[in-house]
């Protein structure tokens, strides 16, 4: 049977062509859109990769950073298990702000030059920058290094650092500090946050050391950590008004009547920490002079409150102060303000300088001394005969009371040098006109060596242990 072809009209042919054209256009459009989409996805992936890589690179110098080092260490530990690291952290210029003295291009050049030179000369397992300032080099070993090997390793690193570099066509000397940490990947200090804290501490210690070198010691670090916590507690209790402090005193007796207290040396007791010697926590405030000064004023305010009580038997009060206290320009005015309504109390106050330095010769310090002496206050100098001892200060009449270091009492009758020094001081105190206090008297025999003179006093455990004075620093 023959099949007859279906005849196509011109209209049918045209419609078919249109549909076919639409399909072709749609196909081309979809292909183009797909290409655009794939391009966008690829670009997005590239940008994402760049961002991921940027996390491991210092933007300014294009040098790997601490995150890069951490990632590589993690990869290494995943493959080998326990490994030992020797990390050397280098502070260029022995100053964390060293690069601020240069423009961007110069700083970048210095970092890149050192990075290239150290990488080539020492060939560390890893090298990069910490905080975009400190060079970190990691050396990997399969066994721990003893202290001697750590020192040798550190010295090798220091020797590889250039002592001078050409900067902007000029030769410039370069100095460094290097802190070294040796640890196992299994140690707690290998954890990032703990490692960073130890790096920061080590950098500070290396900068402070004269040779610019420091090898991490965990006991030293933990001791410093306890001090920091103690300082924070101390500052908080000072700000809280002194409720956690109490006052005690160590009597000073007259050589001619050893049963009578003539001066009470006021001692601070931090109740929160128990009976810790004041020098063990007061010294923590040396880096925060304004906090130290606040505490000194709190003690003085409380002593004034006690001195206002009409008790002729209580004697005078000696208050320990630091050189930073005396150097406060407001010291004289503050004391006068505290005694404004009881000026008669000033003659009962003795401010005992517990540290000596050349700062005593500064004009504003001497002005404070002279201003308070004019209104009746007196000054004492502690531990005379050791450290910075300036006999010219005695000749100027700045100090009314001179307290000798306790070692002289300990060596009385045994050491000819101590004996001669004491004889000299007994004569000098009489000629110049100051009260001499022989401290550290612990035995009756020592007291017998001290002459009974009107200007000589004694202090020590032979006469009395510290006695409680008041149970709070809060003023009533």
C-alpha positions in Angstrom: 0.0 0.0 0.0 1.5 3.3 -1.0 1.5 6.1 1.6 0.9 9.4 0.2 3.0 12.2 1.6 1.2 14.9 3.6 1.5 18.1 1.8 2.9 21.0 3.9 1.4 24.4 3.4 3.5 27.5 3.6 1.9 28.4 6.9 2.9 25.1 8.5 6.4 25.4 7.3 6.7 28.9 8.7 5.4 27.9 12.1 7.9 25.0 12.3 10.7 27.3 11.4 9.7 29.8 14.1 9.5 27.0 16.8 12.8 25.6 15.7 14.3 29.1 16.0 12.9 29.7 19.4 14.4 26.3 20.6 17.8 27.2 19.2 17.7 30.7 20.8 16.6 29.2 24.1 19.4 26.6 23.9 22.0 29.2 23.1 20.7 31.5 25.9 20.8 28.7 28.5 24.3 27.7 27.4 25.4 31.3 27.8 23.8 31.6 31.2 25.3 28.4 32.3 28.7 29.6 31.2 28.2 32.9 33.1 27.1 30.9 36.2 30.1 28.6 36.0 32.4 31.6 35.6 30.8 33.2 38.6 31.2 30.0 40.6 34.8 29.7 39.6 35.5 33.3 40.5 33.7 32.8 43.8 35.9 29.8 44.5 39.0 31.7 43.6 38.1 34.6 45.9 37.2 32.1 48.7 40.7 30.5 48.2 42.3 33.9 48.3 40.6 34.7 51.6 41.6 31.4 53.1 45.2 32.0 52.1 45.1 35.6 53.3 44.4 34.2 56.8 47.9 32.7 56.7 49.8 35.6 55.2 50.8 39.0 56.7 49.2 41.5 54.4 51.9 44.1 54.7 55.0 41.9 54.1 53.4 38.9 52.3 55.2 36.7 54.9 53.5 33.6 56.5 52.0 34.5 59.9 51.5 32.5 63.1 48.3 30.9 61.8 50.3 29.4 59.0 52.8 28.1 61.5 50.0 26.6 63.7 48.4 24.9 60.7 51.7 23.3 59.6 52.4 22.2 63.2 49.0 20.5 63.4 49.6 18.8 60.1 53.0 17.6 61.3 51.5 16.2 64.5 48.8 14.4 62.6 51.5 12.5 60.7 54.1 11.9 63.3 52.3 12.1 66.6 54.5 13.6 69.4 57.2 16.0 68.2 59.4 18.4 70.0 59.6 22.1 69.0 62.2 24.7 69.7 60.7 28.1 69.0 62.8 31.2 68.7 60.9 34.5 68.8 62.9 37.5 67.7 62.1 41.1 68.5 63.9 43.4 66.0 65.3 46.6 67.6 64.5 45.2 71.1 61.3 47.3 70.9 57.9 46.2 69.9 57.3 49.5 68.2 60.5 49.4 66.2 58.8 49.4 62.8 56.8 52.5 63.6 60.0 54.5 63.0 60.0 53.5 59.4 57.6 54.0 56.5 55.6 51.1 55.0 58.0 50.2 52.3 61.1 50.3 54.5 59.4 48.1 57.2 58.3 45.6 54.6 61.9 45.5 53.2 63.4 44.9 56.6 61.0 42.0 57.4 61.5 40.4 54.0 65.3 40.7 54.1 65.5 39.1 57.6 63.0 36.4 56.5 65.0 35.5 53.5 68.4 35.6 55.3 67.3 33.5 58.3 65.4 31.0 56.1 68.6 30.5 54.0 71.2 30.5 56.8 69.4 28.5 59.5 66.8 26.6 57.5 64.1 26.4 60.2 61.3 23.9 59.8 58.9 26.8 59.9 59.3 30.6 59.8 56.8 33.4 59.9 55.7 36.5 61.8 53.8 36.8 65.1 51.6 39.9 65.4 53.2 41.2 62.2 56.3 42.3 64.2 58.1 39.3 65.8 59.9 36.7 63.8 59.1 33.2 64.8 61.3 30.3 63.8 60.4 26.7 64.6 62.9 23.8 64.6 61.5 20.3 64.9 63.3 17.4 66.7 62.3 13.9 67.6 63.8 14.1 71.1 63.8 16.8 73.8 66.7 19.2 74.1 68.4 19.8 77.4 69.1 23.3 78.7 72.6 23.4 77.3 71.4 22.5 73.8 68.7 25.2 74.1 71.3 27.8 75.0 73.5 26.7 72.1 70.6 26.8 69.7 69.6 30.3 70.9 73.2 31.6 70.5 73.3 30.2 67.0 70.2 32.1 66.1 71.5 35.3 67.7 74.8 35.0 65.8 72.9 34.7 62.5 71.1 38.0 62.9 72.8 40.8 61.1 74.3 43.5 63.3 73.7 46.2 60.6 71.6 46.6 57.5 71.5 49.1 54.7 68.4 51.2 55.0 67.7 53.9 52.4 71.4 53.8 51.3 72.6 54.2 54.9 74.1 51.5 57.2 72.1 51.2 60.4 73.0 49.2 63.5 70.5 46.6 64.5 69.9 45.0 67.9 67.6 42.2 68.8 66.1 40.3 71.7 65.4 36.6 71.4 63.2 34.4 73.6 63.3 30.6 73.2 60.7 28.0 74.1 61.2 24.3 74.0 58.2 22.1 74.3 56.5 18.9 73.2 53.4 18.9 71.1 51.7 17.0 73.9 52.4 19.7 76.5 49.6 22.0 77.7 51.6 25.0 76.7 51.4 23.8 73.0 47.8 25.0 73.0 47.5 28.2 71.0 46.2 30.6 73.7 48.7 29.3 76.3 51.6 29.4 73.8 50.8 33.0 72.9 50.8 34.1 76.5 54.2 32.5 77.1 55.6 34.1 73.9 54.4 37.5 75.1 55.9 37.0 78.5 59.2 35.7 77.0 59.5 38.7 74.7 59.1 41.1 77.6 61.7 39.2 79.7 64.1 39.1 76.8 63.7 42.9 76.2 64.3 43.6 79.9 67.5 41.4 80.1 70.7 43.1 79.4 71.9 40.6 76.9 68.4 40.5 75.2 68.1 36.8 75.6 65.6 34.6 77.6 64.9 30.9 77.7 61.4 30.0 78.8 61.1 28.6 82.4 57.7 27.4 83.3 58.3 27.9 87.0 59.3 31.4 86.4 56.2 32.0 84.3 53.9 30.5 86.9 55.5 32.7 89.6 54.9 35.8 87.5 51.3 34.7 86.9 50.7 34.4 90.7 52.2 37.8 91.2 49.9 39.3 88.5 46.8 37.7 90.2 48.0 39.0 93.6 48.5 42.5 92.1 44.9 42.4 90.7 43.5 41.4 94.1 45.6 44.1 95.8 44.4 46.8 93.4 40.8 45.7 93.8 41.0 45.8 97.6 42.6 49.3 97.5 39.8 50.6 95.3 37.3 49.0 97.7 38.4 51.4 100.5 40.7 49.3 102.6 38.4 47.0 104.5 40.7 44.0 103.8 43.7 45.8 105.3 44.7 46.2 108.9 47.6 48.1 110.6 50.2 46.7 113.0 53.3 48.4 114.4 56.8 47.6 115.4 57.9 49.6 118.5 61.1 51.7 118.5 62.5 52.2 122.0 64.8 54.7 123.5 68.3 53.6 124.4 68.1 55.3 127.8 64.7 53.7 128.6 64.1 50.5 126.7 60.7 49.9 128.3 59.2 53.0 126.7 58.0 53.2 123.1 59.0 56.5 121.5 58.1 55.7 117.9 55.6 53.3 116.3 56.6 52.1 112.9 53.3 51.4 111.1 53.1 48.1 109.2 50.5 47.2 106.7 48.8 43.7 106.9 46.8 42.5 104.0 44.2 40.3 105.7 43.1 38.6 102.5 46.6 37.1 102.0 47.4 36.5 105.7 50.5 37.8 107.3 52.7 38.3 104.2 55.6 40.6 104.7 54.6 44.0 103.2 57.7 44.2 101.0 56.4 41.0 99.2 53.3 42.8 98.0 54.0 46.5 98.2 56.9 45.9 95.7 54.2 44.7 93.2 52.9 48.3 93.1 56.2 49.7 92.0 55.0 49.7 88.4 51.7 51.4 89.4 52.9 54.4 91.4 49.5 56.1 91.5 47.9 53.0 93.1 50.8 52.8 95.6 50.3 56.5 96.4 46.5 55.9 97.0 47.4 53.2 99.5 50.0 55.5 101.2 47.3 58.2 101.6 44.8 55.6 103.0 47.4 54.6 105.6 48.2 58.2 106.5 44.5 59.1 106.8 44.0 56.2 109.3 47.1 57.1 111.3 46.0 60.7 111.6 42.6 59.4 112.9 44.5 57.3 115.5 46.9 60.1 116.4 44.1 62.5 117.1 43.1 60.4 120.1 44.6 62.2 123.1 47.0 59.5 124.3 50.4 60.9 125.2 51.8 57.3 125.7 51.3 56.2 122.1 54.4 58.1 120.8 54.9 59.2 117.3 54.0 57.3 114.1 56.4 56.4 111.4 54.8 55.7 108.0 56.6 53.9 105.2 56.7 55.7 101.9 58.3 55.0 98.6 60.4 57.3 96.4 57.5 57.4 93.9 55.2 58.7 96.8 57.7 61.4 97.7 58.0 62.3 94.0 54.3 63.0 93.6 54.1 66.8 93.1 50.9 66.8 95.2 52.4 64.9 98.2 53.0 68.0 100.4 49.6 69.5 99.6 47.8 66.2 100.2 49.4 65.7 103.7 48.6 69.3 104.6 45.0 68.8 103.5 44.6 65.6 105.5 45.9 67.5 108.6 44.1 70.8 107.9 41.8 70.5 110.9 44.4 69.0 113.2 47.7 70.7 112.4 49.1 69.7 115.8 49.2 66.1 114.6 51.9 66.9 112.0 54.7 66.9 114.6 53.7 63.3 115.4 54.1 62.1 111.8 57.4 60.7 110.5 57.6 59.6 106.9 60.1 56.8 106.5 61.6 56.5 103.0 62.1 52.8 102.4 64.1 53.1 99.2 67.0 55.3 98.2 67.9 56.6 94.8 69.3 59.6 93.1 65.8 60.9 92.6 66.0 62.3 96.1 68.1 65.2 94.6 65.3 66.3 92.2 63.9 69.7 93.0 60.2 68.8 93.3 61.2 65.9 95.7 63.3 68.3 97.9 60.4 70.8 97.8 58.1 68.2 99.2 60.5 67.4 102.0 61.2 71.0 102.9 57.5 72.0 102.8 56.4 69.3 105.1 59.3 69.8 107.5 58.4 73.5 107.8 54.9 72.5 109.1 56.3 70.1 111.6 56.5 66.7 109.9 59.7 64.7 110.0 61.4 62.3 107.7 63.4 59.1 108.2 65.6 57.1 105.9 65.6 53.3 106.2 68.4 50.7 105.8 71.1 53.4 105.8 74.5 52.0 105.0 73.5 49.8 102.1 72.6 50.4 98.5 72.5 54.1 97.5 73.8 55.8 100.6 74.5 59.5 100.2 76.1 61.0 103.3 75.5 64.5 101.8 71.8 64.0 102.5 72.6 63.8 106.2 74.7 67.0 106.0 71.8 68.9 104.4 69.6 68.0 107.3 66.8 66.5 105.2 66.3 63.5 107.5 65.5 63.7 111.2 65.8 60.0 111.8 68.3 57.6 110.3 67.6 53.8 110.6 70.6 51.6 110.1 70.5 48.3 108.2 69.9 45.3 110.5 73.1 43.6 109.3 75.2 46.0 111.4 73.4 44.9 114.6 73.8 41.3 113.6 77.6 41.7 113.2 78.2 43.9 116.3 81.1 42.5 118.3 82.1 40.2 115.4 82.9 42.3 112.4 85.5 45.1 112.9 84.0 47.0 109.9 80.5 47.0 111.4 81.9 48.1 114.7 83.8 51.0 113.2 80.8 52.0 111.1 78.5 52.0 114.1 81.0 54.2 116.1 81.2 56.6 113.2 77.4 56.8 113.0 77.0 57.4 116.7 79.4 60.3 116.5 77.9 61.7 113.3 74.3 61.6 114.7 75.4 63.6 117.7 77.3 66.2 115.6 74.7 66.6 112.9 71.7 66.3 115.1 69.6 63.4 113.9 68.1 60.5 115.8 69.9 57.2 115.0 67.9 53.9 115.2 69.8 50.7 115.4 67.6 48.1 113.8 67.6 44.3 114.0 68.2 43.9 117.7 67.3 40.4 118.4 69.4 39.5 121.5 70.2 41.3 124.8 73.9 41.2 124.0 73.3 43.2 120.9 71.4 45.9 122.8 74.3 46.1 125.3 76.7 47.2 122.5 74.5 50.3 121.8 75.5 53.3 123.9 72.8 54.9 126.1 72.5 58.3 124.5 69.6 60.8 124.0 69.8 60.6 120.2 70.0 56.8 119.9 67.1 54.4 119.7 66.7 50.7 119.1 64.3 48.4 117.3 64.0 44.6 116.9 62.3 41.4 118.0 64.3 41.5 121.3 61.9 44.3 122.4 58.7 43.3 120.7 57.1 41.5 117.9 54.7 43.5 115.7 51.6 44.5 117.5 48.1 45.0 116.2 47.1 48.6 115.8 43.8 48.7 114.0 41.7 46.1 112.1 40.7 48.2 109.1 42.0 51.1 106.9 38.5 52.5 106.6 38.2 55.8 108.3 35.4 56.1 110.9 
